[in-house]
Amino acid sequence: MADWGPVIIAVVLFVLLTPGLLFQIPGRNRVIEFGNMHTSGAAILVHAILYFGLITIFLIAIGVHIHTD
């Protein structure tokens, strides 16, 4: 039996938290910008911290598991 929960959660969060795809914190001209398709070092750091925090919550605190046969 394989546990696909961590894989699916990690891929979805990686896609959603890619800087500049949906949003970017901090933006170039504002605190948050939506869909600008640009990035910066600060934005990469902020999004990496958000990714780490959310994946920790979903995988360790909540314990998401998807089992397949």
N, CA, C and O atoms as a Tinker XYZ file with bonds, in Angstrom:
   276  protein
     1  N      0.834000   -1.168000    0.000000    73     2
     2  CA     0.000000    0.000000    0.000000    64     1     3
     3  C      0.888000    1.244000    0.000000    63     2     4     5
     4  O      1.782000    1.371000    0.836000    81     3
     5  N      0.644000    2.148000   -0.925000    73     3     6
     6  CA     1.452000    3.360000   -1.038000    64     5     7
     7  C      0.703000    4.546000   -0.441000    63     6     8     9
     8  O     -0.517000    4.652000   -0.566000    81     7
     9  N      1.440000    5.425000    0.200000    73     7    10
    10  CA     0.879000    6.638000    0.791000    64     9    11
    11  C      1.205000    7.803000   -0.138000    63    10    12    13
    12  O      2.344000    8.266000   -0.183000    81    11
    13  N      0.198000    8.275000   -0.880000    73    11    14
    14  CA     0.387000    9.347000   -1.858000    64    13    15
    15  C      0.060000   10.727000   -1.292000    63    14    16    17
    16  O      0.221000   11.721000   -2.000000    81    15
    17  N     -0.385000   10.822000   -0.065000    73    15    18
    18  CA    -0.739000   12.106000    0.535000    64    17    19
    19  C      0.388000   13.121000    0.516000    63    18    20    21
    20  O      0.184000   14.237000    0.038000    81    19
    21  N      1.581000   12.779000    1.022000    73    19    22
    22  CA     2.678000   13.752000    1.009000    64    21    23
    23  C      3.091000   14.195000   -0.398000    63    22    24    25
    24  O      3.450000   15.354000   -0.606000    81    23
    25  N      3.039000   13.276000   -1.353000    73    23    26
    26  CA     3.428000   13.619000   -2.726000    64    25    27
    27  C      2.440000   14.608000   -3.333000    63    26    28    29
    28  O      2.842000   15.609000   -3.926000    81    27
    29  N      1.161000   14.329000   -3.187000    73    27    30
    30  CA     0.136000   15.200000   -3.768000    64    29    31
    31  C      0.144000   16.566000   -3.103000    63    30    32    33
    32  O      0.079000   17.586000   -3.789000    81    31
    33  N      0.224000   16.604000   -1.780000    73    31    34
    34  CA     0.257000   17.877000   -1.060000    64    33    35
    35  C      1.478000   18.701000   -1.473000    63    34    36    37
    36  O      1.363000   19.905000   -1.700000    81    35
    37  N      2.647000   18.061000   -1.572000    73    35    38
    38  CA     3.867000   18.781000   -1.941000    64    37    39
    39  C      3.780000   19.351000   -3.350000    63    38    40    41
    40  O      4.190000   20.489000   -3.575000    81    39
    41  N      3.257000   18.588000   -4.300000    73    39    42
    42  CA     3.153000   19.064000   -5.686000    64    41    43
    43  C      2.155000   20.208000   -5.796000    63    42    44    45
    44  O      2.433000   21.209000   -6.456000    81    43
    45  N      1.003000   20.070000   -5.162000    73    43    46
    46  CA    -0.015000   21.127000   -5.232000    64    45    47
    47  C      0.505000   22.419000   -4.598000    63    46    48    49
    48  O      0.339000   23.497000   -5.169000    81    47
    49  N      1.128000   22.319000   -3.428000    73    47    50
    50  CA     1.664000   23.520000   -2.783000    64    49    51
    51  C      2.796000   24.139000   -3.607000    63    50    52    53
    52  O      2.898000   25.363000   -3.690000    81    51
    53  N      3.640000   23.312000   -4.213000    73    51    54
    54  CA     4.727000   23.836000   -5.032000    64    53    55
    55  C      4.185000   24.633000   -6.208000    63    54    56    57
    56  O      4.690000   25.715000   -6.510000    81    55
    57  N      3.168000   24.112000   -6.870000    73    55    58
    58  CA     2.591000   24.821000   -8.014000    64    57    59
    59  C      1.888000   26.097000   -7.561000    63    58    60    61
    60  O      2.067000   27.148000   -8.177000    81    59
    61  N      1.102000   26.023000   -6.505000    73    59    62
    62  CA     0.346000   27.194000   -6.051000    64    61    63
    63  C      1.239000   28.290000   -5.461000    63    62    64    65
    64  O      0.913000   29.473000   -5.559000    81    63
    65  N      2.365000   27.900000   -4.849000    73    63    66
    66  CA     3.221000   28.885000   -4.193000    64    65    67
    67  C      4.436000   29.283000   -5.032000    63    66    68    69
    68  O      5.386000   29.857000   -4.500000    81    67
    69  N      4.423000   28.990000   -6.323000    73    67    70
    70  CA     5.494000   29.448000   -7.198000    64    69    71
    71  C      5.410000   30.969000   -7.287000    63    70    72    73
    72  O      4.372000   31.497000   -7.687000    81    71
    73  N      6.477000   31.691000   -6.925000    73    71    74
    74  CA     6.409000   33.159000   -6.936000    64    73    75
    75  C      6.084000   33.699000   -8.320000    63    74    76    77
    76  O      6.736000   33.347000   -9.303000    81    75
    77  N      5.067000   34.559000   -8.390000    73    75    78
    78  CA     4.688000   35.206000   -9.632000    64    77    79
    79  C      3.605000   34.490000  -10.405000    63    78    80    81
    80  O      3.009000   35.088000  -11.302000    81    79
    81  N      3.322000   33.233000  -10.098000    73    79    82
    82  CA     2.304000   32.511000  -10.852000    64    81    83
    83  C      0.907000   32.997000  -10.460000    63    82    84    85
    84  O      0.190000   33.547000  -11.296000    81    83
    85  N      0.518000   32.804000   -9.215000    73    83    86
    86  CA    -0.758000   33.324000   -8.723000    64    85    87
    87  C     -0.575000   34.654000   -8.009000    63    86    88    89
    88  O     -1.331000   35.600000   -8.230000    81    87
    89  N      0.429000   34.714000   -7.156000    73    87    90
    90  CA     0.718000   35.944000   -6.413000    64    89    91
    91  C      2.185000   35.969000   -6.069000    63    90    92    93
    92  O      2.885000   34.960000   -6.162000    81    91
    93  N      2.645000   37.155000   -5.664000    73    91    94
    94  CA     4.035000   37.319000   -5.252000    64    93    95
    95  C      4.087000   38.214000   -4.034000    63    94    96    97
    96  O      3.547000   39.321000   -4.040000    81    95
    97  N      4.738000   37.732000   -2.987000    73    95    98
    98  CA     4.945000   38.510000   -1.763000    64    97    99
    99  C      6.438000   38.578000   -1.525000    63    98   100   101
   100  O      7.021000   37.495000   -1.467000    81    99
   101  N      7.117000   39.641000   -1.383000    73    99   102
   102  CA     6.715000   41.008000   -1.707000    64   101   103
   103  C      6.804000   41.235000   -3.211000    63   102   104   105
   104  O      7.637000   40.642000   -3.897000    81   103
   105  N      5.936000   42.097000   -3.705000    73   103   106
   106  CA     5.934000   42.433000   -5.122000    64   105   107
   107  C      6.989000   43.489000   -5.434000    63   106   108   109
   108  O      7.703000   43.954000   -4.546000    81   107
   109  N      7.071000   43.850000   -6.681000    73   107   110
   110  CA     8.045000   44.881000   -7.077000    64   109   111
   111  C      7.587000   46.277000   -6.685000    63   110   112   113
   112  O      8.394000   47.103000   -6.258000    81   111
   113  N      6.281000   46.542000   -6.830000    73   111   114
   114  CA     5.762000   47.876000   -6.541000    64   113   115
   115  C      4.845000   47.914000   -5.324000    63   114   116   117
   116  O      4.631000   48.980000   -4.746000    81   115
   117  N      4.304000   46.772000   -4.929000    73   115   118
   118  CA     3.385000   46.693000   -3.795000    64   117   119
   119  C      3.806000   45.546000   -2.883000    63   118   120   121
   120  O      4.750000   44.813000   -3.177000    81   119
   121  N      3.095000   45.407000   -1.783000    73   119   122
   122  CA     3.393000   44.318000   -0.857000    64   121   123
   123  C      3.036000   42.978000   -1.493000    63   122   124   125
   124  O      3.788000   42.011000   -1.371000    81   123
   125  N      1.900000   42.920000   -2.166000    73   123   126
   126  CA     1.474000   41.694000   -2.841000    64   125   127
   127  C      1.016000   42.044000   -4.251000    63   126   128   129
   128  O      0.283000   43.012000   -4.452000    81   127
   129  N      1.449000   41.253000   -5.220000    73   127   130
   130  CA     1.042000   41.431000   -6.605000    64   129   131
   131  C      0.500000   40.107000   -7.113000    63   130   132   133
   132  O      0.977000   39.042000   -6.723000    81   131
   133  N     -0.492000   40.176000   -7.977000    73   131   134
   134  CA    -1.147000   38.983000   -8.489000    64   133   135
   135  C     -0.822000   38.775000   -9.959000    63   134   136   137
   136  O     -0.974000   39.693000  -10.766000    81   135
   137  N     -0.372000   37.566000  -10.315000    73   135   138
   138  CA    -0.165000   37.162000  -11.687000    64   137   139
   139  C      0.808000   37.996000  -12.488000    63   138   140   141
   140  O      0.566000   38.236000  -13.671000    81   139
   141  N      1.900000   38.451000  -11.892000    73   139   142
   142  CA     2.821000   39.303000  -12.623000    64   141   143
   143  C      3.916000   38.526000  -13.344000    63   142   144   145
   144  O      4.616000   39.100000  -14.179000    81   143
   145  N      4.085000   37.243000  -13.050000    73   143   146
   146  CA     5.062000   36.370000  -13.698000    64   145   147
   147  C      6.509000   36.867000  -13.568000    63   146   148   149
   148  O      7.340000   36.578000  -14.429000    81   147
   149  N      6.807000   37.600000  -12.513000    73   147   150
   150  CA     8.169000   38.022000  -12.188000    64   149   151
   151  C      8.511000   37.496000  -10.804000    63   150   152   153
   152  O      7.629000   37.088000  -10.049000    81   151
   153  N      9.778000   37.508000  -10.481000    73   151   154
   154  CA    10.181000   37.036000   -9.162000    64   153   155
   155  C     11.425000   37.787000   -8.704000    63   154   156   157
   156  O     12.075000   38.480000   -9.487000    81   155
   157  N     11.737000   37.638000   -7.447000    73   155   158
   158  CA    12.932000   38.249000   -6.870000    64   157   159
   159  C     13.441000   37.323000   -5.767000    63   158   160   161
   160  O     12.765000   36.369000   -5.382000    81   159
   161  N     14.615000   37.610000   -5.275000    73   159   162
   162  CA    15.179000   36.801000   -4.209000    64   161   163
   163  C     14.351000   36.843000   -2.941000    63   162   164   165
   164  O     14.173000   35.826000   -2.270000    81   163
   165  N     13.846000   38.023000   -2.613000    73   163   166
   166  CA    13.014000   38.157000   -1.414000    64   165   167
   167  C     11.714000   37.369000   -1.560000    63   166   168   169
   168  O     11.248000   36.754000   -0.600000    81   167
   169  N     11.133000   37.387000   -2.747000    73   167   170
   170  CA     9.894000   36.647000   -2.983000    64   169   171
   171  C     10.143000   35.142000   -2.878000    63   170   172   173
   172  O      9.311000   34.412000   -2.341000    81   171
   173  N     11.274000   34.681000   -3.384000    73   171   174
   174  CA    11.608000   33.261000   -3.287000    64   173   175
   175  C     11.743000   32.853000   -1.829000    63   174   176   177
   176  O     11.255000   31.793000   -1.437000    81   175
   177  N     12.394000   33.674000   -1.026000    73   175   178
   178  CA    12.552000   33.380000    0.400000    64   177   179
   179  C     11.205000   33.345000    1.117000    63   178   180   181
   180  O     10.945000   32.429000    1.897000    81   179
   181  N     10.351000   34.324000    0.863000    73   179   182
   182  CA     9.041000   34.374000    1.526000    64   181   183
   183  C      8.194000   33.174000    1.120000    63   182   184   185
   184  O      7.551000   32.558000    1.969000    81   183
   185  N      8.184000   32.836000   -0.168000    73   183   186
   186  CA     7.385000   31.710000   -0.632000    64   185   187
   187  C      7.947000   30.383000   -0.122000    63   186   188   189
   188  O      7.178000   29.452000    0.119000    81   187
   189  N      9.249000   30.272000    0.047000    73   187   190
   190  CA     9.846000   29.051000    0.609000    64   189   191
   191  C      9.430000   28.881000    2.069000    63   190   192   193
   192  O      9.150000   27.764000    2.505000    81   191
   193  N      9.388000   29.966000    2.819000    73   191   194
   194  CA     8.954000   29.903000    4.220000    64   193   195
   195  C      7.481000   29.526000    4.298000    63   194   196   197
   196  O      7.095000   28.712000    5.137000    81   195
   197  N      6.644000   30.118000    3.419000    73   195   198
   198  CA     5.230000   29.751000    3.373000    64   197   199
   199  C      5.050000   28.275000    3.016000    63   198   200   201
   200  O      4.232000   27.583000    3.621000    81   199
   201  N      5.812000   27.798000    2.036000    73   199   202
   202  CA     5.751000   26.394000    1.618000    64   201   203
   203  C      6.118000   25.473000    2.782000    63   202   204   205
   204  O      5.409000   24.506000    3.061000    81   203
   205  N      7.216000   25.775000    3.453000    73   203   206
   206  CA     7.645000   24.952000    4.584000    64   205   207
   207  C      6.591000   24.932000    5.687000    63   206   208   209
   208  O      6.295000   23.877000    6.248000    81   207
   209  N      6.030000   26.090000    5.994000    73   207   210
   210  CA     5.016000   26.156000    7.043000    64   209   211
   211  C      3.761000   25.378000    6.694000    63   210   212   213
   212  O      3.235000   24.641000    7.529000    81   211
   213  N      3.273000   25.535000    5.463000    73   211   214
   214  CA     2.054000   24.839000    5.066000    64   213   215
   215  C      2.259000   23.333000    4.929000    63   214   216   217
   216  O      1.390000   22.551000    5.313000    81   215
   217  N      3.401000   22.924000    4.385000    73   215   218
   218  CA     3.628000   21.483000    4.248000    64   217   219
   219  C      3.816000   20.844000    5.624000    63   218   220   221
   220  O      3.427000   19.693000    5.825000    81   219
   221  N      4.398000   21.562000    6.561000    73   219   222
   222  CA     4.521000   21.055000    7.926000    64   221   223
   223  C      3.150000   20.894000    8.568000    63   222   224   225
   224  O      2.888000   19.889000    9.230000    81   223
   225  N      2.286000   21.862000    8.380000    73   223   226
   226  CA     0.937000   21.780000    8.944000    64   225   227
   227  C      0.168000   20.611000    8.344000    63   226   228   229
   228  O     -0.438000   19.824000    9.072000    81   227
   229  N      0.191000   20.492000    7.005000    73   227   230
   230  CA    -0.593000   19.440000    6.364000    64   229   231
   231  C     -0.056000   18.039000    6.635000    63   230   232   233
   232  O     -0.841000   17.111000    6.834000    81   231
   233  N      1.258000   17.868000    6.647000    73   231   234
   234  CA     1.811000   16.526000    6.759000    64   233   235
   235  C      2.057000   16.077000    8.191000    63   234   236   237
   236  O      1.889000   14.898000    8.501000    81   235
   237  N      2.450000   16.986000    9.066000    73   235   238
   238  CA     2.779000   16.584000   10.427000    64   237   239
   239  C      1.630000   16.868000   11.394000    63   238   240   241
   240  O      1.229000   15.985000   12.152000    81   239
   241  N      1.102000   18.085000   11.375000    73   239   242
   242  CA     0.062000   18.443000   12.343000    64   241   243
   243  C     -1.272000   17.777000   12.008000    63   242   244   245
   244  O     -1.913000   17.203000   12.889000    81   243
   245  N     -1.697000   17.848000   10.746000    73   243   246
   246  CA    -2.975000   17.252000   10.360000    64   245   247
   247  C     -2.798000   15.783000   10.005000    63   246   248   249
   248  O     -3.646000   14.958000   10.345000    81   247
   249  N     -1.714000   15.450000    9.330000    73   247   250
   250  CA    -1.437000   14.062000    8.968000    64   249   251
   251  C     -2.256000   13.579000    7.787000    63   250   252   253
   252  O     -2.986000   12.594000    7.902000    81   251
   253  N     -2.148000   14.254000    6.655000    73   251   254
   254  CA    -2.889000   13.872000    5.459000    64   253   255
   255  C     -2.282000   12.596000    4.881000    63   254   256   257
   256  O     -1.077000   12.524000    4.637000    81   255
   257  N     -3.135000   11.587000    4.666000    73   255   258
   258  CA    -2.686000   10.322000    4.080000    64   257   259
   259  C     -3.677000    9.907000    3.001000    63   258   260   261
   260  O     -4.889000    9.944000    3.215000    81   259
   261  N     -3.160000    9.510000    1.840000    73   259   262
   262  CA    -3.992000    8.967000    0.764000    64   261   263
   263  C     -3.382000    7.612000    0.419000    63   262   264   265
   264  O     -2.299000    7.552000   -0.163000    81   263
   265  N     -4.060000    6.539000    0.767000    73   263   266
   266  CA    -3.545000    5.201000    0.545000    64   265   267
   267  C     -4.162000    4.598000   -0.718000    63   266   268   269
   268  O     -5.360000    4.737000   -0.960000    81   267
   269  N     -3.334000    3.929000   -1.514000    73   267   270
   270  CA    -3.809000    3.227000   -2.694000    64   269   271
   271  C     -3.468000    1.749000   -2.579000    63   270   272   273
   272  O     -2.515000    1.367000   -1.900000    81   271
   273  N     -4.245000    0.942000   -3.239000    73   271   274
   274  CA    -3.981000   -0.506000   -3.217000    64   273   275
   275  C     -3.323000   -0.959000   -4.493000    63   274   276
   276  O     -3.028000   -2.144000   -4.649000    81   275
